Amino acid sequence: MNGEGFPWGRVISYGIWILGLAVILADFSIYNFLAQKRGLKWKQIIRKSSFLRPVHLGLILVAAGLAGSLHSPFLGGLMGAGAFLLVLSFVSDNEYIKRMWKRKFRVKK
């Protein structure tokens, strides 16, 4: 430790990307169970937004966690930019956030 203290930032960033992987794996396991129970094919499941939202959120967590845990500033910056782009695409796909944005700022289309 050399008198630096405990590296809480690293622990939190590692925990974030591991949490993201856990979300993705849990989503796949739940939908695998539902596919077997209901006799669905994976092509049908992959098109559902209820399947894609948790995977998207998990990818955001993985990219954000890797951005903080990588030792290379270049790779960390790339992961941070990727996480930012994933957040933007997640927000733009979410209908609730679109309605709230229109209501708050009176955006008309």
C-alpha atoms as a printed R data frame, in Angstrom:
    type eleno elety resid chain resno       x       y       z
1   ATOM     1    CA   MET     A     1   0.000   0.000   0.000
2   ATOM     2    CA   ASN     A     2   2.952   2.374   0.618
3   ATOM     3    CA   GLY     A     3   0.877   4.798   2.645
4   ATOM     4    CA   GLU     A     4  -1.451   5.562  -0.269
5   ATOM     5    CA   GLY     A     5  -4.575   4.186   1.365
6   ATOM     6    CA   PHE     A     6  -7.074   1.733   0.039
7   ATOM     7    CA   PRO     A     7  -7.820   2.117  -3.713
8   ATOM     8    CA   TRP     A     8 -11.586   2.617  -3.443
9   ATOM     9    CA   GLY     A     9 -11.837   4.004  -6.972
10  ATOM    10    CA   ARG     A    10 -10.435   0.828  -8.483
11  ATOM    11    CA   VAL     A    11 -12.658  -1.378  -6.325
12  ATOM    12    CA   ILE     A    12 -15.771   0.556  -7.361
13  ATOM    13    CA   SER     A    13 -14.859   0.545 -11.057
14  ATOM    14    CA   TYR     A    14 -14.155  -3.199 -10.974
15  ATOM    15    CA   GLY     A    15 -17.468  -3.726  -9.199
16  ATOM    16    CA   ILE     A    16 -19.342  -1.702 -11.829
17  ATOM    17    CA   TRP     A    17 -18.177  -3.750 -14.799
18  ATOM    18    CA   ILE     A    18 -18.700  -7.009 -12.927
19  ATOM    19    CA   LEU     A    19 -22.233  -5.841 -12.095
20  ATOM    20    CA   GLY     A    20 -22.759  -5.122 -15.801
21  ATOM    21    CA   LEU     A    21 -21.710  -8.656 -16.712
22  ATOM    22    CA   ALA     A    22 -24.029 -10.022 -14.025
23  ATOM    23    CA   VAL     A    23 -26.964  -8.055 -15.486
24  ATOM    24    CA   ILE     A    24 -26.248  -9.394 -18.980
25  ATOM    25    CA   LEU     A    25 -25.872 -12.990 -17.779
26  ATOM    26    CA   ALA     A    26 -29.039 -12.782 -15.680
27  ATOM    27    CA   ASP     A    27 -30.985 -11.445 -18.648
28  ATOM    28    CA   PHE     A    28 -29.751 -14.245 -20.899
29  ATOM    29    CA   SER     A    29 -30.556 -16.897 -18.312
30  ATOM    30    CA   ILE     A    30 -34.075 -15.559 -17.685
31  ATOM    31    CA   TYR     A    31 -34.874 -15.446 -21.382
32  ATOM    32    CA   ASN     A    32 -33.303 -18.848 -21.953
33  ATOM    33    CA   PHE     A    33 -35.679 -20.219 -19.321
34  ATOM    34    CA   LEU     A    34 -38.648 -18.415 -20.908
35  ATOM    35    CA   ALA     A    35 -37.658 -19.638 -24.379
36  ATOM    36    CA   GLN     A    36 -37.634 -23.243 -23.204
37  ATOM    37    CA   LYS     A    37 -40.835 -22.841 -21.212
38  ATOM    38    CA   ARG     A    38 -42.818 -21.132 -24.002
39  ATOM    39    CA   GLY     A    39 -41.136 -22.802 -26.965
40  ATOM    40    CA   LEU     A    40 -39.774 -19.565 -28.452
41  ATOM    41    CA   LYS     A    41 -36.794 -19.251 -30.745
42  ATOM    42    CA   TRP     A    42 -33.886 -16.924 -29.970
43  ATOM    43    CA   LYS     A    43 -34.624 -14.880 -33.095
44  ATOM    44    CA   GLN     A    44 -37.964 -13.927 -31.558
45  ATOM    45    CA   ILE     A    45 -36.420 -13.143 -28.184
46  ATOM    46    CA   ILE     A    46 -33.580 -10.978 -29.489
47  ATOM    47    CA   ARG     A    47 -36.070  -8.624 -31.182
48  ATOM    48    CA   LYS     A    48 -37.947  -7.885 -27.945
49  ATOM    49    CA   SER     A    49 -37.171  -4.601 -26.216
50  ATOM    50    CA   SER     A    50 -37.677  -6.243 -22.824
51  ATOM    51    CA   PHE     A    51 -34.651  -8.404 -23.623
52  ATOM    52    CA   LEU     A    52 -32.541  -5.656 -25.179
53  ATOM    53    CA   ARG     A    53 -32.900  -3.004 -22.447
54  ATOM    54    CA   PRO     A    54 -31.092  -4.971 -19.698
55  ATOM    55    CA   VAL     A    55 -28.392  -6.038 -22.154
56  ATOM    56    CA   HIS     A    56 -27.937  -2.408 -23.198
57  ATOM    57    CA   LEU     A    57 -27.787  -1.303 -19.566
58  ATOM    58    CA   GLY     A    58 -25.270  -4.059 -18.808
59  ATOM    59    CA   LEU     A    59 -23.080  -2.934 -21.698
60  ATOM    60    CA   ILE     A    60 -23.170   0.617 -20.347
61  ATOM    61    CA   LEU     A    61 -22.034  -0.632 -16.936
62  ATOM    62    CA   VAL     A    62 -19.282  -2.787 -18.433
63  ATOM    63    CA   ALA     A    63 -17.925   0.056 -20.579
64  ATOM    64    CA   ALA     A    64 -18.091   2.570 -17.716
65  ATOM    65    CA   GLY     A    65 -16.433   0.164 -15.289
66  ATOM    66    CA   LEU     A    66 -13.665  -0.685 -17.744
67  ATOM    67    CA   ALA     A    67 -13.092   3.012 -18.392
68  ATOM    68    CA   GLY     A    68 -12.228   3.462 -14.735
69  ATOM    69    CA   SER     A    69 -10.286   0.255 -14.241
70  ATOM    70    CA   LEU     A    70  -7.982   0.171 -17.270
71  ATOM    71    CA   HIS     A    71  -4.417   1.325 -16.663
72  ATOM    72    CA   SER     A    72  -3.991   2.848 -20.131
73  ATOM    73    CA   PRO     A    73  -5.473   6.352 -20.391
74  ATOM    74    CA   PHE     A    74  -6.103   5.849 -24.109
75  ATOM    75    CA   LEU     A    75  -8.093   2.646 -23.636
76  ATOM    76    CA   GLY     A    76  -9.881   4.132 -20.646
77  ATOM    77    CA   GLY     A    77 -10.862   7.123 -22.751
78  ATOM    78    CA   LEU     A    78 -12.108   4.870 -25.525
79  ATOM    79    CA   MET     A    79 -14.215   2.894 -23.049
80  ATOM    80    CA   GLY     A    80 -15.533   6.111 -21.535
81  ATOM    81    CA   ALA     A    81 -16.501   7.403 -24.962
82  ATOM    82    CA   GLY     A    82 -18.139   4.072 -25.733
83  ATOM    83    CA   ALA     A    83 -20.091   4.220 -22.483
84  ATOM    84    CA   PHE     A    84 -21.193   7.767 -23.299
85  ATOM    85    CA   LEU     A    85 -22.395   6.712 -26.755
86  ATOM    86    CA   LEU     A    86 -24.231   3.733 -25.256
87  ATOM    87    CA   VAL     A    87 -25.953   6.043 -22.767
88  ATOM    88    CA   LEU     A    88 -27.000   8.364 -25.590
89  ATOM    89    CA   SER     A    89 -28.441   5.494 -27.618
90  ATOM    90    CA   PHE     A    90 -30.189   4.096 -24.521
91  ATOM    91    CA   VAL     A    91 -31.782   7.458 -23.783
92  ATOM    92    CA   SER     A    92 -32.806   8.036 -27.392
93  ATOM    93    CA   ASP     A    93 -34.533   4.626 -27.543
94  ATOM    94    CA   ASN     A    94 -36.451   5.073 -24.294
95  ATOM    95    CA   GLU     A    95 -39.989   6.341 -24.930
96  ATOM    96    CA   TYR     A    96 -40.526   7.565 -21.341
97  ATOM    97    CA   ILE     A    97 -37.462   9.810 -21.523
98  ATOM    98    CA   LYS     A    98 -38.545  11.115 -24.941
99  ATOM    99    CA   ARG     A    99 -41.979  12.076 -23.581
100 ATOM   100    CA   MET     A   100 -40.447  13.714 -20.496
101 ATOM   101    CA   TRP     A   101 -37.990  15.683 -22.659
102 ATOM   102    CA   LYS     A   102 -40.799  16.922 -24.919
103 ATOM   103    CA   ARG     A   103 -42.951  17.918 -21.950
104 ATOM   104    CA   LYS     A   104 -40.160  19.717 -20.113
105 ATOM   105    CA   PHE     A   105 -38.751  21.664 -23.035
106 ATOM   106    CA   ARG     A   106 -41.907  21.870 -25.187
107 ATOM   107    CA   VAL     A   107 -40.238  20.196 -28.149
108 ATOM   108    CA   LYS     A   108 -42.596  19.812 -31.107
109 ATOM   109    CA   LYS     A   109 -42.142  17.511 -34.059
